[in-house]
Amino acid sequence: MKFDFNTLCKKVLDEKLKEYGLKYQLLNFGEVEFYEPLTQEQHDIFKKNLEDYGIEIIESQKIVLVQKIKDAIVEFVFSDELIPVKASIYIAEKLKHSYGYLSNLFSEIAYCSIENFIILQKIERAKQLLVNNKLSLTEIADKLNYSSVAHLSTQFKNTTGITPSQFQRIITKRRKERSLIINSETFYE
């Protein structure tokens, strides 16, 4: 199954906001501008309803900025286009703050460095690309801006506990097992 988190979240937000009859505009990912203030009761009900979808209303400006950093990193890593600048430059320019400030704030609020968060996102993207089986490990390393396949493999193993090749073998084995199960079910029908 393939899906886009941004589209999914916007759709849920849009449906829930319409359901409550609120006047709003969806801005950047995860941002909503209300044309009329919400009552405390509307706010509480809306907040509770969104929690069922894993969506949280953020009210602290620092937390909002950290979420914007995360969104920028996800956008950077999961982009289909190769972004020709370093992640630090991309994030600083996108959010119009110095990277040093953003890095310190991120570590303070998220309890992890921006660099570690980027690595986690790159490994998630690498797993997604490996599952799709369309690119070689060299192509994936290039797409994720790694200096070499060895560098990608080392970070992959440090993060997941297995190498990309082991991960591919597990995926291939699971696909074969599912195929056998589906074929045997078809046979008995």
N, C-alpha and C positions, 0 to 999 in steps of 0.2 A: 504494500500500500504506500502511496506517495502523497504527501500533502504539504501545504505551505502554511506554517504557523501564523504568519502575518495575515494572510487572507482569512484563515479560520477564525482568528481572534476578532478581526474587523467585522466578520459576518455575525458572530455571536453578540458583539457589542451593539451592532446596528439593530439586530432583532430585539434584543432586550430593551434598548432605548426606545424603539418604536412601540414595544409592548406597553411601556409605561407612559406613552404619550408625551415624552419629554422633547423639548425643542433643543436641538444640538447640531454640532458639526464635528465629524471625525477629522482630526488633524493628522499629524504624524502618527506613526505606529504607537498605539497605546495612549494617545492623547485625545481628549474630548473637550470641546468648548460648549458649555451650556449657555443658551441665550437667556434663560431665566434661572434665578437661584433655586436650588433644591431645598425643600423643607428638610428638617432633620429626619422626619419619618421616611420621606422618599429616599434620602441618602442611605439610611440604615437598611431599608428593604432592598434597594438596588445593590448595595454592597453585599448583603447576604446572598442574594440571587446569583451574583457573579462568582462568588466563592465556590459554588457548585461546579463551575467550569474551570477552576484553578486560576481565576482572574482576581487580582487584588487591587483595590483602590489605594493609591499611594498619596499621602498628604504632606510628607516632609519634602522640602525642596532638595535636600541632599540625597534622599532616597530616589527622587525623581531623576536627578542628574546621574546617579549610578545606574538606574534602569536605562537611561539614554545611552550611557557608555556601553552597556551590555547589548543593546539593540544595534548600536553602530558596529560593534565587534561581530555580531551575528551577520549583519549586512555585509561586512567586509569579507568574512570567511566564506559565507555561503553564496556570494555573488557568482554568477556564471561568467562574468567578465573579469579578467585579470586587472586588479587595481594597481597601477604602476607606482604606488608610494608605500612606505612602511606603514604598518598599522598605527604606530604612535602618531605619525603625521596626519593620517586619515582621521583618527579620532579627535585630535586637537582641532583640526580645521573644521570638521563637521560640527563640533560642539562649541567652537569659538572660546576655548579656554586653553591655558597652557597644559601641556601633557603632564608636567610635574604636579600641578594642582589636581588634575583628574586622577592621576596615579595614586596620590596620597589619599584623596577622598575615597576612591574605590577600595583601597586596602582597608581603610578605617571602617567602611560600611559593610563591605562584602566579605571581609576576613580572608581575602586572597588577593594576590596581585593581578593586575591587568594581564601581565604576561602569562600567568598560569591559566587565567580564564580563556585567553586566546588559544593556548595549547589545547585545552579541553574542547573548545569549539572546533579547532582544526582536526582533532582526532575524531570527533563526531562526524565531521564532513567527510573525512577519509573513510570511515566505516560505511557511510551512505554511498560513497562512490564505489567502494569495494563490493557492496551488495548489488549495485546496479550492473556490475561486471562489464562495463563498457570501456573503461580506461585501464591501462597497465599501471603498475606501481610507480614507474618512472613518470608517467603522465600525471598521476595524482600528486606526486611530490612537486612537479613543476606547477600544477594548478594551485597548490596550496603554498607556493613560494618557499619550499624547502630548498636548502643548498644541495641536498643529495637524497637519494633513496635511503641511505644509511641513517641520515639524520631523522627522517620521517619514521623509519623502522624503530629507532631507539626511543623516540618520544611515544610512539604507539605502544611499544612494549612496556615502557615505564608507566603509562597511563592505564592500560588495559590488562597488563600481565601476560599478554601473548603477542606474537609478532603479526604483522599484516598477513603473511602467508598462512599462518595457523588460523587466523580469523577467516580467510577465504576458504580454507579447507572445511572449517566448521559450517560455514554457510552452504557450501556445495553439498556436504553430507546431509544437512537438514533438508535441502531442496530435494535430494534423491529420496530420502526417507518419506517426505510428504508425497512425492510422486508415486512411490510404491504404495502408500496407504490409499491414495486416491484411486490408483489403478486397481488395487485389490477390492476396494468398495464398489467400483464399477463392475468388476468381474462377478461379484456376488449379487448384484441387482438383477 
